[in-house]
């Protein structure tokens, strides 16, 4: 079921499944996705009795797309999520994130809503500080982040020639063709491509890479990291080294044969690990 929810001054499209009284689990997508990226996980979690809440995040899918880079700062994005929790009457939840959704999940669990996150699972993207200190190999893989800073230039590069560069970019990262076409349809809406790129412009700039450490509080809840060995955008080090920023139990799982989207490349293994991880907190 899809619901429209007001949060932080915007309206969000949120997929909701599972029994209303079940333990709440929030799934946060990244770029260039929407809630559809969790289509293999939602029914599996709901079938085990979890109350699954999956928003299209600010700027994506059928949620509102405010204009301006300042509208996409990390603190504001995290406030969107806590507002969605409030709308559903959820005090504490397990939070699972992928890509940018993982970045939000880390920030929610460490600084912005640590009292509301009882378990944390992240796919592809490690802790923000581990990412910043992952070295030259990670910087080389992040070449596109510099391109995305240039408003207008990035939009034209990605969309020209029937989205040829975007298609190649997605193929290199292991994004399924059906998801690529769905993303193009969504990003072709007025203002949608720019809104998605504002996440990078607001939060991941050249200056941020040389800024002083964020000095975030450690994540104290149990945390699980999943990383695909074929991920061309994010190195294993940035996920593996995230252990240094977690004082609760930490578990890391490497997915051979998977690219940037383990939840799409290996849904059965992803679901099994997530369910095992979630069940460990319900005993």
Beta strands, then each sheet from edge to edge (+ up, - down):
strand 1: 2-7
strand 2: 10-17
strand 3: 24-28
strand 4: 51-55
strand 5: 93-98
strand 6: 117-123
strand 7: 222-228
strand 8: 250-255
sheet 1: 1+ 2- 4+ 3+ 5+ 6+ 7+ 8+
end
